[in-house]
Amino acid sequence: MLKSTGVMIRSGTDAIKTYYKHRAFEYDDIYKLRRRQADLAWLRRWVTRHVKGKTVLEVAAGTGYWTQVCSRSARQVVATDYNANTLTVAAGRRLGSQVSFVTADAFRLPAFETRFEVGMAVLWWSHLKQREQEKFIAQFLSRLAPGAKLLLVDEVYRRGTAKNPISRLDRFGDRYEIRVGKDDVLYEIVKNYPADDDLKRALSDHCDQVRITRLRHFWAISARVKVRQ
């Protein structure tokens, strides 16, 4: 808990989880912005192509927007999220028997019966602290088969369009924003905007064939989980 000019600000991992729990029923509003539609159309085609006929493990699935995209061409989708509230919204999409939802922490994923052919996380990487990235990637990829595909999508910083200005940078270089929750409480949220070199460096020990595409409002990565000899 931080205090700024007499106002209490909730911070830390639990604060982030609470903030997104309260936003469960409005989270899809970010996909309704007119200026983002061209990017989103490209991303939907990109995701559909990469998951076609594959088994998919999705982390931080939220309200299931991208789960629904996957469901149209994937053979199987297991969508996970820490917040049961958001998964309730996702389950309401009625995506079919090939899709299942599991409440799970992104850092403590269950030991599934088989390893997946594709791992996907959309709008999650930016909320990872830099010192958390290795832990997340190592355990996430442990749930994927050797040679599996990793798909990551997140936002590009555009000056003048970000409605949540930076509140501080910590000593590790992580960027924070102050946001107002539905409960009118202020939350300090990690929101990083990595450069391509940062992304490649974070994945280099675990992935090869790393391809980064930068659109106007989003970046997208496809990479292959290394096959160890």
Buried (B, 14 or more C-beta within 10 A) or exposed (E): EBEEEEEEBBBEBEBBEBBBBBBBEEBBEBEEEEEBEEBBEBBBEBBBEBBEEBBBBBBBBBBBBBBBBBBEBBEBBBBBBBBEBBBBBBBEBEBEEBBEBBBBEBBEBEEEEEBBBBBBBBBBBBBBBBEBBEEBBEEBBEBBBEEBBBBBBBBEBEEEEEEEEEBEEEEEEBBBBBBEBEEEBBBBBBBBBBEEEBBBEBBEEBBEEBEBEEBEBBBBBBBBBBEEE
